[in-house]
Amino acid sequence: MTWVKSIPSSIKWIVAGALMLLLSYVITMSTEFEFSVLVNYMAFGLTALAIILSGTAVSGDRMRANNNSRAGRTLDTLKYSKFVLLFAVPFYITFVILEVM
């Protein structure tokens, strides 16, 4: 399984999001919950989670203080928010396709 290590992490997160999207589609087939509603909630929820993790939702003074006091940790939180956004890419694409149709 050494070939898995050669795949960039961004591609791994997008594939993980696609697998989660496929799993949620299978689950909605067996329940009365609509797939389009689930995609809307997941896209919104993952975007909100990425905003919270990145620290964008706080005031400018707090962002500056966070960057100056813990620069290494700030880079880690930005990395995690990037992974959440990459995980949400399949949900965004499906959301756009469902809204156009």
N, C-alpha and C positions, 0 to 999 in steps of 0.2 A: 504494500500500500504506500510505497514511497511516491507514487505519482500524485497522490492527494496533497502532499506537502508542496508540490510545485505549482498548484493552482493558487492564484492570488486570493487573499482573504475577501476582497470585495465580491468576487464571483461566488465564493462560498456562501456569503450572506444573501446574495440575490437568489441563488438556488434554494437556500433554506426558506426564504420567503415564498418562492414558487411552490415548494413542497407543502408549506403551511396553507397556502391558498388552495391547493388541490385537496388537502385534507379537510379544509373547511367546506369545500364544495361537496365532498362526499358526505360530510355530516349534515349539511343542509338538505341533502336529498332524502335523508331518513327522518328529518324533523319537519315541522311546519314553519320554521324560520326561513325567511327569504334570503337568498344568496346576495342579492344586490344590497340589502340593508346591512348584512354582515360585512361586506366589503367596504361600505361607507364608514361603518363604525371602526373597523380595523385601520383604515387609512387615516381617519381623524385621530384615533387613539395613538397610533404609532408616531404621527407627526407631533402630537402634544407631548409624548414621551421624549422625543428627540429634542424638542424645544426646552423641556425641563432639564434634561441631562446636560445640554450645552450651556445653560445659564443665560440664555438669551432673554428670558422673561423677567429678568431683574433689572433694576435701575442701572444707569451708566456708572454711578459711583461704586456700586457693589461689584459690577463686572471688573472695573479697574482694580479695586481692592483684591478681588479674587485672583486676578492675573498676576499682581505684584507679590502677593503673599504665598501663593502656592503654584508656581509656574508649571512644575511637573505634573501635578494633579489636574490642572486645567487642561493640559494636553491629553491626558487620559480620558477626561470627561468628553472632550471633543471627539476623540476616537470612538467612544461608545455611542455618542449621538450619531456619528457617521454610519456606524454599523446598523443602528436602528433605522435610519433613513434608507440604507441599502436593502435591508430586510423588507421595507415597505414598498419598494419599487414595483414588484408584481401587483400589489394591491392598487397602486396608483394607476398602472396601465389598465387593469381590469375595470377600475372605476371609470376611467375615461371611455373605454369601449362600451360599458353598460350605459353610460349617459348619452353617448352619441346614438346608440341604437334605440 
